[in-house]
Amino acid sequence: MSTFSGLNTAWTGMTAARRSMETAGQNIANVGVDGYTRQRVETASVGAVSSVGRLSGPVTSGQGVTLTGIARLADAQLDARVRGTAGISGQAEVISAGLESLESSFREPGPNGLSALLSDFWSGWDDVANQPGEQAPAAVVIARGKAVADHLGQLHGELTDQWSAQHRGLSSEVTEVNATAERVAALNGQIRSATAAGGNANELIDQRTQLTTRLAGLTGATVRTQTDGTAEVLIGGTPLVAGTTARSMELSGGSRSQDQEAPRLAWSHRAPGDPSSTVDVQSGVLSGRLAMLATAETDGTGGPLAETLQALDALATDLATRVNSVQAEGRTTAGDSGEPFFAIDPTRPAASLRVLATGAEDLAASAEGAGALDGSNAARLASFGELADGPDALWSQLVISTGTAVRNGAQEAVNASLALVSALQQQQSQAGVSLDEENLALVTHQHAYQGAARVLTAVDEMLDTLINRTGLVGR
């Protein structure tokens, strides 16, 4: 092997050390960048030149070091765990926040809740029973009835607004999913081209990883890396992104809380009514939105908002039916049968409930044949607050069941969040940049560079002696 090969050996060492220092500097520069994965230069030693036959020489050392690539120090299993926990956490957070907003609308317990208003309403009938025909207690019970009706209407409106807000959020997130999928497909093309050309696509892969993690948080998507460097994104086993092609989804189904059909996600550009067009999201923010927007079910397992709206309608119907029925059985001070106290639209009970009575002459406080000063019929109404299946009981049952759901939802959100934090910490322990480690790498590669430079100097001096000083001894 030529003596000059020593120069090449030293040069390869200097090149490897310089590239390693540049990579460490890149890591340090990106220490605070979200989604950046630390990198390391991969090297391999170059073996000695083989020689056989009569011209073979003695055993020689290798020819230096060669750069085989710049590795991205990520762990595929940890990345998959982050995506999985992101989907579960996104779903739990949406449901928990939605249930908390629902519960806050009840304003229970407190003076502004329906429980207090109903209690005041029934006690007002007690005053009417004690003073039948008097305008003052009649005006009070009418005002309290209006307060109950107004509260039910207001609560119905708030829940309807919450449903609409969830639907708007779902629509916005579907748009985000489609746009993100397009970006992932574009990055797939860039990564495939860079990899095929022998270039470094690590930063592009970091960008794609961030986007696929966001997709997982939104849809519960899974990711499968292909041999050409592209990533396939799947939702329920169906590709959202395959190579450089991205599919889009759209929001269909009901768009109002009163619609009989729940909102659903469907793949775009499919035949109407095709069952395979439905997007099967199992977790993620979209799954949480769909759960909140689901229609009511006969067994009470439907969407929380729809179930609550249905319960409010049932309560309003029960209240109006009971009060109007007792009114019809009683007599006013004029001896006439009582007219309905409440008016209600059966198609939208809670939103339409209102008071028809205007004064004492409209209240059927006395029982039939008992005389104008009898208040037994009003006393019957006053006792409705104690019924085991009355409006108060229905409301109490709704508040308790909602409170239980809120508590369970909050606990699930906390557990899911802790799992996500744990996954992120493990991912960062593998892929995150440590300044101490990078500074140590800088010092190590700096000394390696200096050593290779010293070898280069020594070989240069040796060659100078051999070339310029040979034959000068003794002159």
PEUR-V52614 format. One record per residue. N is the residue number from 1. PHI is phi in radians with two decimals (none if undefined). OMEGA is omega as a letter, one per 20 degrees, with the letter a starting at -180 (999 if undefined). Layout:
# PEUR-V52614
<<N;PHI;OMEGA> <N;PHI;OMEGA>>
This chain:
# PEUR-V52614
<<1;none;a> <2;-1.14;r> <3;-1.09;a> <4;-1.15;r> <5;-1.10;r> <6;-1.07;r> <7;-1.11;r> <8;-1.15;r> <9;-1.07;r> <10;-1.12;a> <11;-1.13;r> <12;-1.11;r> <13;-1.13;r> <14;-1.14;r> <15;-1.09;a> <16;-1.13;a> <17;-1.16;r> <18;-1.12;r> <19;-1.14;r> <20;-1.16;r> <21;-1.15;r> <22;-1.10;r> <23;-1.20;r> <24;-1.09;r> <25;-1.10;r> <26;-1.09;r> <27;-1.10;a> <28;-1.13;a> <29;-1.12;a> <30;-1.86;a> <31;-1.06;a> <32;-1.80;a> <33;-1.53;r> <34;-1.12;r> <35;1.48;a> <36;-1.31;r> <37;-1.96;a> <38;-1.08;a> <39;-2.22;r> <40;-2.43;r> <41;-1.34;r> <42;-1.77;a> <43;-2.24;r> <44;-2.58;r> <45;-1.32;r> <46;-1.68;a> <47;-1.27;r> <48;-1.25;r> <49;-1.23;r> <50;-1.34;r> <51;-2.53;a> <52;-2.36;r> <53;1.44;a> <54;-1.17;a> <55;-1.56;a> <56;-1.21;a> <57;-1.87;r> <58;-1.21;r> <59;-1.08;a> <60;-2.12;r> <61;-1.42;r> <62;-1.25;a> <63;-1.95;r> <64;1.92;a> <65;-2.29;r> <66;-2.21;r> <67;-1.50;a> <68;-1.73;r> <69;2.74;r> <70;-2.05;a> <71;-1.41;r> <72;-1.68;a> <73;-1.48;r> <74;-1.88;r> <75;-2.01;a> <76;-1.07;a> <77;-1.19;r> <78;-1.16;r> <79;-1.09;r> <80;-1.15;r> <81;-1.16;r> <82;-1.07;r> <83;-1.11;a> <84;-1.10;a> <85;-1.24;r> <86;-1.11;r> <87;-1.13;a> <88;-1.15;a> <89;-1.16;r> <90;-1.06;r> <91;-1.12;a> <92;-1.13;a> <93;-1.14;a> <94;-1.12;a> <95;-1.15;a> <96;-1.10;r> <97;-1.12;r> <98;-1.12;r> <99;-1.19;r> <100;-1.14;r> <101;-1.11;r> <102;-1.09;a> <103;-1.15;a> <104;-1.12;r> <105;-1.19;a> <106;-1.24;a> <107;0.97;r> <108;-2.03;i> <109;-1.38;r> <110;2.81;a> <111;-1.20;a> <112;-1.74;r> <113;-1.48;a> <114;-1.16;r> <115;-1.03;a> <116;-1.16;a> <117;-1.15;r> <118;-1.15;r> <119;-1.08;r> <120;-1.12;a> <121;-1.10;a> <122;-1.19;r> <123;-1.18;r> <124;-1.11;r> <125;-1.18;r> <126;-1.10;r> <127;-1.16;r> <128;-1.13;r> <129;-1.12;r> <130;-1.40;a> <131;-2.34;a> <132;-1.09;r> <133;1.52;a> <134;-1.45;a> <135;-1.29;a> <136;-1.08;r> <137;-1.14;r> <138;-1.13;r> <139;-1.09;a> <140;-1.17;a> <141;-1.18;r> <142;-1.15;r> <143;-1.11;r> <144;-1.22;r> <145;-1.11;r> <146;-1.12;r> <147;-1.11;r> <148;-1.12;a> <149;-1.09;r> <150;-1.10;a> <151;-1.14;r> <152;-1.10;r> <153;-1.13;r> <154;-1.14;r> <155;-1.11;r> <156;-1.06;r> <157;-1.13;r> <158;-1.12;a> <159;-1.18;r> <160;-1.11;r> <161;-1.12;r> <162;-1.11;r> <163;-1.08;r> <164;-1.12;r> <165;-1.14;r> <166;-1.10;a> <167;-1.17;r> <168;-1.11;r> <169;-1.07;r> <170;-1.09;r> <171;-1.10;r> <172;-1.12;a> <173;-1.26;r> <174;-1.10;r> <175;-1.07;r> <176;-1.12;r> <177;-1.05;a> <178;-1.09;r> <179;-1.16;r> <180;-1.15;r> <181;-1.08;r> <182;-1.10;r> <183;-1.18;r> <184;-1.11;r> <185;-1.08;r> <186;-1.13;r> <187;-1.14;r> <188;-0.99;r> <189;-1.11;a> <190;-1.15;a> <191;-1.17;r> <192;-1.10;r> <193;-1.16;a> <194;-1.13;a> <195;-1.18;r> <196;-1.12;a> <197;-1.49;a> <198;1.39;a> <199;-1.52;a> <200;-1.78;a> <201;-1.93;a> <202;-1.06;a> <203;-1.15;r> <204;-1.14;r> <205;-1.15;r> <206;-1.04;r> <207;-1.07;a> <208;-1.15;r> <209;-1.09;r> <210;-1.07;a> <211;-1.18;r> <212;-1.20;r> <213;-1.17;r> <214;-1.13;r> <215;-1.08;r> <216;-1.14;r> <217;-1.14;a> <218;-1.47;a> <219;-2.17;a> <220;1.27;a> <221;-1.17;r> <222;-1.93;a> <223;-2.19;r> <224;-2.26;a> <225;-1.47;a> <226;-1.70;a> <227;-1.17;a> <228;-1.53;r> <229;1.64;r> <230;-1.37;r> <231;-2.14;r> <232;-1.74;a> <233;-1.84;a> <234;-2.07;r> <235;-2.12;a> <236;1.05;a> <237;1.49;a> <238;-1.76;a> <239;-1.15;r> <240;-1.57;r> <241;-2.27;r> <242;-2.36;a> <243;1.12;a> <244;-1.74;a> <245;-1.96;r> <246;-2.11;r> <247;-1.58;r> <248;-2.08;r> <249;-2.07;a> <250;-2.43;a> <251;-1.66;r> <252;-2.32;a> <253;1.47;a> <254;-1.13;r> <255;-2.09;r> <256;-2.33;a> <257;-1.13;a> <258;-1.50;r> <259;-1.19;a> <260;-1.34;a> <261;-1.76;r> <262;-1.35;r> <263;-1.07;r> <264;-2.58;r> <265;-1.82;a> <266;-2.37;r> <267;-1.24;r> <268;-1.27;r> <269;1.07;r> <270;-2.14;a> <271;-1.15;r> <272;-1.00;r> <273;1.43;r> <274;-1.25;a> <275;-1.04;a> <276;-1.27;a> <277;-1.42;a> <278;-1.28;r> <279;-1.49;a> <280;-1.64;r> <281;-1.57;a> <282;-1.74;r> <283;-2.69;a> <284;1.64;a> <285;-1.04;a> <286;-1.09;r> <287;-1.13;r> <288;-1.11;r> <289;-1.08;a> <290;-1.09;r> <291;-1.14;r> <292;-1.22;a> <293;-1.67;a> <294;-1.12;r> <295;-1.31;r> <296;-1.28;r> <297;-2.07;a> <298;-1.14;a> <299;-1.62;r> <300;1.37;a> <301;-1.81;a> <302;-1.41;r> <303;-1.12;a> <304;-0.99;a> <305;-1.20;a> <306;-1.16;r> <307;-1.12;a> <308;-1.21;r> <309;-1.06;r> <310;-1.16;r> <311;-1.14;r> <312;-1.13;r> <313;-1.09;r> <314;-1.13;r> <315;-1.15;a> <316;-1.09;r> <317;-1.13;r> <318;-1.10;a> <319;-1.09;a> <320;-1.12;a> <321;-1.13;a> <322;-1.14;a> <323;-1.15;a> <324;-1.13;r> <325;-1.15;r> <326;-1.18;r> <327;-1.02;a> <328;-1.16;a> <329;-1.45;a> <330;-1.70;a> <331;-2.25;r> <332;-1.40;r> <333;-1.14;r> <334;-1.52;r> <335;1.53;a> <336;-1.57;r> <337;-1.16;a> <338;-1.23;r> <339;-1.49;r> <340;-0.95;r> <341;-1.39;a> <342;-1.93;r> <343;-1.93;a> <344;-2.60;r> <345;-1.67;a> <346;-1.04;a> <347;-1.42;r> <348;-2.62;a> <349;-1.00;a> <350;-1.12;a> <351;-1.33;a> <352;-1.90;a> <353;-1.06;r> <354;-2.65;a> <355;-1.63;r> <356;-1.66;a> <357;-1.13;a> <358;-2.12;a> <359;-2.85;a> <360;-1.08;a> <361;-1.18;r> <362;-1.65;a> <363;-1.69;r> <364;-1.59;a> <365;-1.40;a> <366;-1.80;r> <367;-1.39;a> <368;-1.08;r> <369;1.36;a> <370;-1.66;r> <371;1.74;a> <372;-1.18;a> <373;-1.64;r> <374;-1.42;a> <375;-2.11;a> <376;-1.17;r> <377;-1.20;r> <378;-1.16;r> <379;-1.14;r> <380;-1.05;r> <381;-1.12;a> <382;-1.10;a> <383;-1.46;a> <384;-1.14;r> <385;-1.16;a> <386;-1.72;a> <387;-1.17;a> <388;-1.22;r> <389;-2.11;a> <390;-1.45;a> <391;-1.01;r> <392;-1.09;r> <393;-1.15;r> <394;-1.08;r> <395;-1.15;r> <396;-1.06;r> <397;-1.10;r> <398;-1.14;a> <399;-1.12;a> <400;-1.15;a> <401;-1.12;r> <402;-1.19;r> <403;-1.06;r> <404;-1.11;r> <405;-1.11;r> <406;-1.11;a> <407;-1.11;r> <408;-1.14;r> <409;-1.12;r> <410;-1.14;r> <411;-1.15;r> <412;-1.11;r> <413;-1.14;r> <414;-1.12;a> <415;-1.09;r> <416;-1.14;r> <417;-1.14;r> <418;-1.12;r> <419;-1.12;r> <420;-1.15;r> <421;-1.07;r> <422;-1.09;r> <423;-1.11;r> <424;-1.14;r> <425;-1.13;r> <426;-1.14;r> <427;-1.10;a> <428;-1.19;r> <429;-1.11;r> <430;-1.61;a> <431;-1.83;a> <432;-1.31;a> <433;-1.54;r> <434;-1.85;a> <435;-1.10;r> <436;-1.09;a> <437;-1.14;a> <438;-1.23;r> <439;-1.13;r> <440;-1.12;r> <441;-1.11;r> <442;-1.04;a> <443;-1.12;a> <444;-1.06;a> <445;-1.29;r> <446;-1.13;r> <447;-1.18;r> <448;-1.11;r> <449;-1.12;a> <450;-1.11;r> <451;-1.13;r> <452;-1.12;r> <453;-1.13;r> <454;-1.18;r> <455;-1.09;r> <456;-1.04;r> <457;-1.13;a> <458;-1.13;r> <459;-1.14;r> <460;-1.12;r> <461;-1.14;r> <462;-1.12;r> <463;-1.18;r> <464;-1.10;r> <465;-1.12;a> <466;-1.18;a> <467;-1.49;a> <468;-1.71;a> <469;-2.07;r> <470;-1.12;r> <471;1.59;a> <472;-1.60;a> <473;-1.17;r> <474;1.59;r> <475;-1.40;999>>
